[in-house]
């Protein structure tokens, strides 16, 4: 069996083509994606904060803290 060279393991090259989107459509898409990403980050941060607060309350109630 022949050994694989570095070119065999390379990812296929992606060719960029015309998307057909106007500049306004691309800008609107990027705005929506940025907004959706910010909402996702905010939701994850609120979830982490809720877990942290819940853990602090439970630890305090059980006498394991302070």
N, C-alpha and C positions, 0 to 999 in steps of 0.2 A: 504494500500500500504506500503510495507516495505521500510525502509530508505536505501539509497545506502551507502555502506561502502567505505572507501578510496580505497580498491582494485578494486571496480567497476569503479572508475573514472580514473584509471591508464591507461597510454598509453600502447598499446601492445608492447611487447618486440621484438626488431628487432634482428634477428639472422644474424650474418656476415657469409658469405660463400666465397668460392674461387671465385675470379673474372676472372681468366683465362688470366689476363694481365701479361706480363713480366715486369721486373723492368724497362726496357728501354721504353716500352709503357706507363707505369705509369708516369715516369719522363717526357716524352714528353707531356702527357696530362696535367700534373701539370704546365709545362712551358707555354703551350698554354693558360690555364685557367688564370694564373697569368698575362700574357701579355694582354689578353682580359679584365681582371679586371682593369689593369692600364689604358688601352685605355678608358674604360668607366669612370673612375675617372677623367681622363684628359678632356674628352668631357664635363662632368658635370661641372668641374671647369671653362672651357672656356665659357660655357653657362652662368654660374653665373657671371663671369667677364663681359661678354657682357651686361647682364641685368644691372649690377651695373654701367658700363660706360654710357649706354643709359640713365639711371635714373639721373646720375650726369649732363649730358649734358642738359637734359630737365629741370631739376631744375634750372640750371644756366641760361638757356634761359628765363625762366619764372620769374626770379628775386627772387625766394624763397630761394636762397642759396647765401652766401657771400654778 
